[in-house]
Amino acid sequence: MRDNLSQRKLLEILTEEIEELKKTTENINEVAPEIARQLEKLKTTKLKVDLNTGSLQQILKEHEEVMKKNMVIPKWFLILVGLVIVFLLMEVVWLLIA
């Protein structure tokens, strides 16, 4: 008797679930054409994008100015390199003469 009762209960639950699935399927079938229409509308709609890049260009300009300031070769370094080159040229001339 017990097995029969649990089988009946299981059958009732399965029947209810099948009915719910039928209702859900019907609802989906009713809504599907509208969803398809809206998706098609979204696919064919052209998007217009307006980006304001003014602040980005200002940041890039400021960064470029900072980079130019930091990349300057100091005058004392150029003078030192020039003196070393002159000294080496004098050495070469001295070795050629002697």
Secondary structure, DSSP 8 states (H G I E B T S, - for coil): -HHHHHHHHHHHHHHHHHHHHHHHHHHHHHHHHHHHHHHHHHHH---------HHHHHHHHHHHHHHHHHT---HHHHHHHHHHHHHHHHHHHHHHH-
